[in-house]
């Protein structure tokens, strides 16, 4: 792991925690790689029955660290960084129940990864947003497939195309958050849910989950298609202007 990501095994649960509070857990390429290793390593470990991903109290993740992302992708080509793609691949192929603990902002990939999770606990301080459109970009992480399936076309349009932010209570009403708790309690509640899952018959859980999930090959086809469009959009006039404006505001 890196200093910004920890993975600890609590009995049969692997808890993956994002630890970059000064940047609201904004994801770097090293962090993507560390999360992927934690997820991938659990696949062949029979002792691990469930995964929890948490940002701790205060934030889930503010999405990509844009400085790091642009440095890794290369401004001239728009290619998606491989660590980010590998992270999405890990989510798509993960065969263990995945519980999310969201206690604060979940932006961009911080929201789209939620739709790969099987159970989501959010605090009242949580919010979900996918502001790709404001950067001249398109959805990623198979969200263009999973979000309409989870909450219907109209709500998905408002989130993915209009970039509207959703509160924890609205997310619960939309169907992609299971329970809303007080701030500071999301991870504890997620661990409780994980223990409940771990107490169930392992093979029956695995088979039942597989029946419910979109097949990995379908997810990867959509991820690859989105990534191609995303890369093309990175060099578009709209995206270049949006990124320039973003960094100008940061310097101001």
C-alpha positions, 0 to 999 in steps of 0.5 A: 500500500501507499501512505494514502491507502491502507488495507487491513484485514478484520477477520474475514473483511478487508477494509480499504481506507483512503487516507489523504484528508488534506486533499479530500482523498483525491486519487493519485495514480499510486492510490489507484494502484494500491486500491487495485492491489488490495481488491485483486489480492482478495480474489484468491484469498479464501479467508477474505469474504467481503471488502469495505472501501472507506474514505474515513470521516470527512470525505470519501474522495474528491475524485481524480487529483487533476494535477496528477491525472494530467501529468500521468495522461499527457496533455497532448494525447489524452490517453487515460492513465493505466493505473486508473484503467486497471482500477476500473478493471479490478472493480469490474472483475471483483467477485467479493461483496463490496461495501462502501462507507461514504462520509463526505463528498464523493466526486467523479470516480468517487461516485461512479465506483459506488455503482460497482458496490453491493451495499452503500452506507452514507452519512448525512454529510455525504454528497454524490456528483459527477461533474464530467460535463463541466470539464467537457468530458463524458462519464467513465467507469461503466457509469453510463451503463450502471447508473441508468440501470440503478436509478432510471434514465431521467435521474441518470441524465440529471447526474451524468449529463447535467452534473447535478449533485445528489444528497445522501437522502436523495441517493437513498430515494434513488436506490443506490444508497442502502442506509443513511447514518450520522456523520462519523458512523458510516465506516462502523456501519459498513463493517457491521454489514460486512460481518453480516455478509461474512456470516452467510453461506459463502458459496451461496453468496458468491453465486447469488451475487454473480446472478445479480451483477452485470457480467464483467465482460459487459462492464469492460466493453462499456469501460473501454468505450467510455475510455476511448471517448474520454481520451478523445474529449481530453484534447477537445476545445471544450475540455482544454478550455475547462481545464485551463479555467480550472487551473486559473481559478486555483492560482487566483 
